[in-house]
Amino acid sequence: MRSFREATRVFWTGWAEVPAYLHAVKEHAWEVLWGAGMIGIPFGIVTLYWSPAWQALGYVLAVLFFVGGYQLWRDYHLRLQPQLRVTKINAQKWRTATGILYDNSPMPPNKKNGDAIAYYFEISGVSEASTIRDVRVQLAEINPPVQHLNWLPILLFHKHDHPPHAEKFDLHPGDVKHIDLISGYRGDDHFEIRHIVDGANRNIPAGSYRLSVTITATDTPKISVYFAVCVDSEGLLQCKME
């Protein structure tokens, strides 16, 4: 327990945050009034026909203060909790006439030139104060299933990473991380899953698929994100986050 002196110091110095408290009250006035109103209004109507004891009034006031204080506390509490969110998916287009792909790897010998596209998505940490530790991103499922494909789930490539590829990462407050998902060439009969496992097949036959990606981290709720993948009428790979 705190000493009396420490408790006294905290009490008197704590008043410096009154402006921030008043701002929070203003920001959440409707939630506070709505929560308190759901209790206060029925009680007020009842008092028109019945005179409650002073003790009952005290209990009602205590509940009103609790509800109002909870509404103010809840928003700031949630903002501090570690949570993950996929905010957007980006497309990166380039031409392969130079013989070098967008990630500086050599171009396959059967691809001399043409249009290519890659898709990567952005992960952010929602917490305003906590670092999210050991984030892992895996392609969990391809639907419809691809025949002779038995390596799922599989870890995805961290953008701008270099061998040996990292399997996990930390997200500090306000940070974002880009994760490669797929890439392909215009008119090709397959596209590539951007995973990090050497020796495992990366090519998926061209078609329409739904990709399920799971993201996990230490002491953080797991999230699943879904992407719709297809090849358009011009033979270019398309990907949208659902």
C-alpha positions in Angstrom: 0.0 0.0 0.0 1.1 3.6 -0.6 2.3 5.6 2.3 0.2 8.5 3.6 2.7 11.0 2.3 2.8 9.4 -1.2 -1.0 9.3 -1.3 -1.2 13.0 -0.3 1.3 14.0 -2.9 -0.5 12.1 -5.7 -3.8 13.7 -4.6 -2.6 17.3 -4.8 -0.5 16.9 -7.9 -3.3 14.9 -9.7 -5.4 18.1 -10.2 -3.1 19.1 -13.1 -5.0 16.7 -15.3 -8.4 18.4 -14.8 -8.4 20.0 -18.3 -7.8 16.6 -19.9 -10.6 15.2 -17.8 -13.0 17.9 -18.8 -12.0 17.3 -22.5 -12.8 13.6 -22.0 -16.2 14.5 -20.5 -17.0 16.7 -23.5 -15.8 14.1 -26.0 -18.0 11.4 -24.4 -20.9 13.5 -23.2 -23.5 11.5 -25.1 -22.3 8.2 -23.8 -22.2 9.5 -20.2 -25.7 11.1 -20.5 -27.2 8.1 -22.2 -25.8 5.6 -19.7 -26.9 7.8 -16.7 -30.2 8.6 -18.3 -31.1 4.9 -18.6 -31.0 4.7 -14.8 -32.0 8.2 -13.8 -35.1 8.7 -15.9 -36.9 5.5 -14.8 -36.0 6.3 -11.2 -37.3 9.9 -11.6 -40.6 8.6 -13.0 -41.0 6.2 -10.1 -40.6 9.0 -7.6 -43.7 10.7 -9.0 -45.8 7.9 -7.4 -43.5 6.6 -4.6 -41.2 8.4 -2.2 -38.1 6.3 -1.8 -36.0 6.2 1.3 -32.8 8.4 1.3 -30.8 5.2 1.3 -32.3 4.3 -2.1 -31.4 7.7 -3.5 -27.9 7.2 -2.4 -27.6 3.9 -4.2 -29.0 5.4 -7.4 -26.5 8.3 -7.3 -23.7 5.8 -6.7 -24.8 3.8 -9.8 -25.0 7.0 -11.8 -21.5 8.0 -10.9 -20.3 4.5 -11.7 -21.9 4.4 -15.1 -20.6 7.8 -16.1 -17.1 7.1 -14.9 -17.1 3.7 -16.7 -18.0 5.4 -20.0 -15.0 7.8 -19.6 -12.6 5.0 -18.6 -13.6 2.5 -21.2 -12.5 4.5 -24.2 -9.1 5.2 -22.9 -8.7 1.7 -21.6 -9.4 0.2 -25.1 -7.0 2.6 -26.7 -4.2 1.2 -24.5 -4.9 -2.4 -25.2 -2.7 -4.3 -27.7 -4.7 -4.9 -30.9 -3.8 -5.6 -34.5 -5.5 -4.3 -37.6 -4.9 -4.7 -41.3 -5.5 -1.2 -42.6 -5.2 -1.5 -46.4 -3.8 -3.5 -49.3 -1.5 -1.9 -51.9 -0.6 -2.7 -55.5 2.9 -2.3 -56.8 3.3 -2.4 -60.6 6.5 -2.7 -62.6 7.9 -3.8 -66.0 10.3 -6.7 -66.2 12.3 -5.5 -69.2 15.3 -4.8 -67.1 15.6 -8.4 -66.0 15.2 -7.6 -62.3 12.0 -8.0 -60.3 10.7 -5.5 -57.8 12.4 -7.1 -54.8 15.8 -7.1 -56.6 15.7 -10.9 -57.3 16.6 -12.2 -60.8 13.8 -12.6 -63.3 12.9 -16.1 -64.2 14.5 -17.2 -67.5 11.1 -17.6 -69.3 10.1 -14.0 -68.5 12.0 -11.6 -70.8 9.7 -8.6 -70.4 6.1 -7.5 -69.7 3.9 -6.1 -67.0 3.9 -7.5 -63.5 2.1 -6.6 -60.3 2.5 -7.5 -56.6 0.2 -6.9 -53.7 1.2 -6.3 -50.1 -0.9 -5.3 -47.0 -0.3 -3.0 -44.1 -0.5 -4.1 -40.4 -0.7 -1.5 -37.7 -0.8 -1.8 -33.9 -3.9 -0.1 -32.5 -2.5 0.4 -29.0 -1.3 3.9 -28.2 1.1 2.8 -25.4 2.0 -0.9 -25.7 4.5 -2.6 -28.0 3.0 -5.7 -29.6 5.5 -8.5 -29.4 6.2 -11.5 -31.7 3.7 -10.8 -34.5 3.4 -13.7 -36.9 1.6 -13.5 -40.3 0.6 -16.7 -42.1 -1.4 -17.6 -45.1 -3.8 -20.1 -43.5 -6.1 -21.2 -46.2 -6.8 -21.0 -50.0 -10.3 -21.5 -51.2 -11.1 -23.4 -53.4 -8.3 -25.7 -52.3 -5.4 -26.2 -54.7 -4.6 -29.8 -55.5 -1.3 -31.2 -54.2 -0.8 -28.2 -52.0 0.0 -29.3 -48.4 2.2 -26.6 -47.0 -0.4 -24.4 -45.4 -0.3 -22.6 -43.0 2.9 -20.8 -44.2 4.7 -17.6 -43.1 4.5 -14.7 -45.4 7.4 -12.4 -46.6 8.1 -9.2 -44.6 8.6 -6.5 -47.2 12.3 -5.4 -47.6 13.4 -8.4 -45.6 16.7 -10.2 -46.4 17.8 -13.9 -45.9 17.6 -15.5 -43.4 14.0 -14.3 -43.4 12.4 -13.2 -40.2 9.4 -15.2 -38.9 8.1 -12.6 -36.5 8.4 -8.9 -35.6 7.5 -6.3 -33.0 5.1 -3.4 -33.6 5.7 -0.3 -31.5 2.9 2.3 -30.9 2.2 4.1 -34.2 4.3 1.7 -36.3 3.1 -0.2 -39.4 4.5 -3.2 -41.1 4.1 -4.3 -44.8 3.7 -7.9 -45.7 4.0 -9.3 -49.2 1.1 -11.5 -50.3 1.1 -12.4 -54.0 2.7 -11.3 -57.3 2.2 -12.2 -61.0 2.9 -11.4 -64.6 0.3 -10.3 -67.1 -1.1 -13.2 -69.0 0.7 -15.9 -67.0 -1.0 -19.2 -66.2 -0.1 -18.9 -62.5 0.7 -16.4 -59.7 3.1 -16.5 -56.8 2.4 -16.7 -53.1 5.1 -14.6 -51.3 6.1 -17.0 -48.5 9.5 -17.5 -46.9 9.9 -21.3 -46.9 12.7 -22.4 -49.1 12.0 -25.4 -51.3 8.2 -25.0 -51.0 6.2 -24.4 -54.1 5.1 -20.7 -54.5 3.1 -21.0 -57.7 -0.7 -21.2 -57.8 -2.7 -21.8 -61.0 -4.4 -18.7 -62.3 -8.0 -18.5 -61.2 -10.3 -17.0 -58.6 -9.5 -17.6 -55.0 -10.2 -16.5 -51.4 -7.1 -16.3 -49.3 -7.3 -16.4 -45.5 -4.5 -14.8 -43.6 -4.1 -15.1 -39.8 -2.1 -12.7 -37.6 -1.1 -13.6 -34.1 1.0 -11.9 -31.4 1.9 -12.3 -27.7 -1.1 -11.4 -25.4 -3.0 -10.0 -28.4 -6.3 -11.3 -29.9 -5.7 -13.2 -33.2 -7.3 -11.7 -36.3 -8.1 -13.2 -39.6 -8.2 -11.2 -42.9 -9.6 -12.4 -46.2 -8.5 -11.4 -49.7 -10.3 -12.0 -53.0 -7.8 -12.9 -55.8 -8.6 -13.2 -59.5 -7.2 -12.5 -63.0 -9.0 -9.8 -65.0 -10.0 -9.9 -68.6 -6.6 -8.4 -69.6 -4.7 -11.1 -67.8 -3.5 -9.0 -64.9 -3.7 -10.3 -61.3 -6.2 -8.5 -59.0 -6.5 -8.6 -55.3 -9.0 -6.9 -52.9 -9.3 -7.1 -49.1 -12.8 -8.2 -48.1 
